[in-house]
Amino acid sequence: VMMAGRVEPHKNQLGLIRALRDSDVEVVIVGPPHPHHPGYYRQCEAEAGANVRMLGGVPHEELPRLYRQARVHALPTFYETTGLVSLEAALSGCSIVTTSRGHAREYLGDHAWYCDPDDLESIRRAVRAALEAPASRDLADLIRSRYTWAHTARATYGAYQTVIDRRRGLNRRDQ
C-alpha cells in the first residue's frame, strides 16, 4: 500500500499508519513534511511499525515507478476534491482507497473503496478489501476518457467561450 502526498495532518498519514501498524501489509509513505507541520512528520515516523517505510519527498518523475510497485494507493484524507495522486496511481494500475468526505466519489464512483478518515477500522477494512479484490482497469479507462489534461483544457476553453458569448450577447442588447 502506498500513500503519496505532502505529510500533514489534513492528509492523515498517521491514520493510515495506525490502521495498518504491525499488520502484514507493507505501507510506503511518499512525500515531504509540510513546512508548517514538521512535528506531524516526526510523529508519523515514531508511530510507524516495522511494516511502514517513509521515503520522504521524491522527484515527481519517480512516482510512476513507485505506483507500479504498489497494489493499492490509499488517501484517507479528511477532505479531498479528488486527489491527483489517486488519478495518477489508478493510471499506473493501483486500486484506490480514498476518503468518504469531500468529492472523490464524484470522480471515482464505484471504482474505489471509501473510508472514514476518523475511523481506523474503516481505513483498515477499505485497504483490505482493495488488496483482496482483483485488479481492474475500469478506473484507468474512466480517467483516460474524462480526466486528462486535454479534457481539462477543452472544458476550460468551453467555459471561457460561454462567458465570452454571453458577454457579447449582453453587449448587443445594451446597444
C-alpha positions as CSV (number, residue, x, y, z in Angstrom):
1,V,0.0,0.0,0.0
2,M,1.4,3.4,-1.0
3,M,0.3,6.9,0.0
4,A,1.7,9.8,-1.9
5,G,1.3,13.4,-0.8
6,R,2.8,16.0,1.5
7,V,2.9,14.7,5.0
8,E,0.5,16.9,7.1
9,P,-2.5,16.3,9.4
10,H,-5.1,17.0,6.7
11,K,-3.8,14.1,4.6
12,N,-4.0,11.7,7.6
13,Q,-0.9,9.6,7.0
14,L,-1.0,8.9,10.8
15,G,-4.4,7.4,10.4
16,L,-3.1,5.0,7.7
17,I,-0.1,4.2,9.8
18,R,-2.2,3.5,12.9
19,A,-4.8,1.5,11.0
20,L,-2.1,-0.9,9.5
21,R,0.6,-0.7,12.1
22,D,2.1,-4.1,12.8
23,S,-0.1,-5.8,10.2
24,D,1.2,-8.0,7.3
25,V,0.6,-5.1,4.9
26,E,3.7,-3.2,3.7
27,V,3.0,0.6,3.8
28,V,5.1,3.1,1.9
29,I,4.5,6.8,2.7
30,V,5.9,9.1,0.0
31,G,6.1,12.8,0.5
32,P,7.9,15.6,2.2
33,P,6.9,17.0,5.5
34,H,4.6,20.1,5.3
35,P,6.8,23.1,6.3
36,H,4.2,24.1,8.9
37,H,3.9,20.6,10.4
38,P,7.3,19.1,11.0
39,G,6.2,17.6,14.3
40,Y,3.5,15.6,12.5
41,Y,6.1,14.0,10.2
42,R,8.2,13.1,13.2
43,Q,5.1,11.6,14.9
44,C,4.4,9.5,11.8
45,E,8.0,8.2,11.9
46,A,7.7,7.5,15.6
47,E,4.5,5.6,15.3
48,A,5.4,3.6,12.2
49,G,5.7,-0.1,12.8
50,A,8.3,-2.3,11.0
51,N,5.9,-2.6,8.1
52,V,6.0,1.1,7.3
53,R,8.6,2.9,5.2
54,M,8.7,6.7,5.0
55,L,10.5,7.7,1.8
56,G,10.2,11.5,2.2
57,G,9.9,13.6,-0.9
58,V,10.9,12.2,-4.2
59,P,11.1,13.8,-7.6
60,H,7.7,13.6,-9.4
61,E,9.1,11.6,-12.2
62,E,9.9,8.8,-9.8
63,L,6.2,8.5,-8.7
64,P,5.0,6.3,-11.7
65,R,7.6,3.6,-10.8
66,L,6.5,3.7,-7.1
67,Y,2.9,3.5,-8.1
68,R,3.6,0.5,-10.3
69,Q,5.2,-1.3,-7.3
70,A,2.1,-0.8,-5.2
71,R,-1.1,-2.8,-5.3
72,V,-3.2,-0.1,-3.6
73,H,-2.9,3.6,-3.2
74,A,-4.6,4.9,-0.1
75,L,-5.6,8.5,0.5
76,P,-7.6,8.6,3.8
77,T,-7.7,12.4,4.0
78,F,-10.1,14.5,6.0
79,Y,-11.2,16.2,2.8
80,E,-10.5,15.8,-0.9
81,T,-12.0,17.1,-4.1
82,T,-10.1,14.3,-5.7
83,G,-6.5,13.6,-5.2
84,L,-4.5,13.9,-8.4
85,V,-2.3,11.3,-6.8
86,S,-5.2,8.9,-6.8
87,L,-5.8,9.5,-10.5
88,E,-2.0,9.0,-11.2
89,A,-1.9,5.8,-9.1
90,A,-5.0,4.4,-10.9
91,L,-3.4,5.0,-14.3
92,S,-0.4,3.1,-13.0
93,G,-2.6,0.1,-12.1
94,C,-3.3,0.7,-8.4
95,S,-6.6,0.0,-6.7
96,I,-7.7,3.2,-4.9
97,V,-8.8,3.7,-1.3
98,T,-9.9,7.2,-0.6
99,T,-11.8,9.3,1.8
100,S,-15.6,9.3,2.1
101,R,-15.5,13.0,2.7
102,G,-15.4,15.7,0.0
103,H,-15.9,15.0,-3.7
104,A,-13.8,12.0,-4.5
105,R,-16.8,9.8,-5.1
106,E,-17.9,12.2,-7.9
107,Y,-14.7,11.3,-9.8
108,L,-14.1,7.7,-8.8
109,G,-17.7,6.4,-8.5
110,D,-17.9,2.7,-7.7
111,H,-14.3,2.2,-8.8
112,A,-12.7,2.9,-5.4
113,W,-13.0,1.9,-1.8
114,Y,-14.1,4.6,0.6
115,C,-13.2,5.0,4.2
116,D,-14.0,7.3,7.1
117,P,-10.7,9.0,8.0
118,D,-11.6,9.3,11.7
119,D,-12.2,5.5,11.9
120,L,-9.1,3.3,11.9
121,E,-11.2,0.2,11.4
122,S,-12.9,1.8,8.3
123,I,-9.4,2.6,6.9
124,R,-8.2,-1.0,7.6
125,R,-11.4,-2.6,6.0
126,A,-11.2,-0.5,2.9
127,V,-7.5,-1.3,2.4
128,R,-8.0,-5.0,3.0
129,A,-11.0,-5.0,0.5
130,A,-8.9,-3.2,-2.1
131,L,-6.0,-5.6,-1.6
132,E,-8.3,-8.7,-1.9
133,A,-10.2,-7.5,-5.0
134,P,-8.9,-8.4,-8.4
135,A,-7.1,-5.6,-10.2
136,S,-9.4,-3.6,-12.5
137,R,-8.6,-1.4,-15.5
138,D,-12.0,0.2,-15.4
139,L,-10.9,3.2,-13.3
140,A,-7.9,3.8,-15.6
141,D,-10.2,3.7,-18.6
142,L,-12.6,6.2,-16.9
143,I,-9.7,8.5,-16.1
144,R,-8.4,8.4,-19.7
145,S,-11.9,9.1,-21.0
146,R,-12.8,12.0,-18.7
147,Y,-9.9,13.4,-16.6
148,T,-6.8,14.0,-18.8
149,W,-5.2,17.5,-19.2
150,A,-6.7,17.6,-22.8
151,H,-10.2,17.1,-21.4
152,T,-9.5,19.8,-18.8
153,A,-8.2,22.2,-21.4
154,R,-11.3,21.7,-23.6
155,A,-13.6,22.2,-20.7
156,T,-11.8,25.3,-19.6
157,Y,-11.9,26.7,-23.2
158,G,-15.6,25.9,-23.4
159,A,-16.3,27.7,-20.2
160,Y,-14.4,30.8,-21.3
161,Q,-16.2,30.6,-24.7
162,T,-19.6,30.5,-22.9
163,V,-18.7,33.6,-20.8
164,I,-17.5,35.5,-23.9
165,D,-20.6,34.5,-25.9
166,R,-22.8,35.6,-23.1
167,R,-20.9,38.9,-22.6
168,R,-21.2,39.6,-26.4
169,G,-24.9,38.9,-26.2
170,L,-25.2,41.4,-23.3
171,N,-23.2,44.0,-25.2
172,R,-25.5,43.6,-28.2
173,R,-28.6,44.1,-26.1
174,D,-27.1,47.2,-24.4
175,Q,-26.6,48.9,-27.8
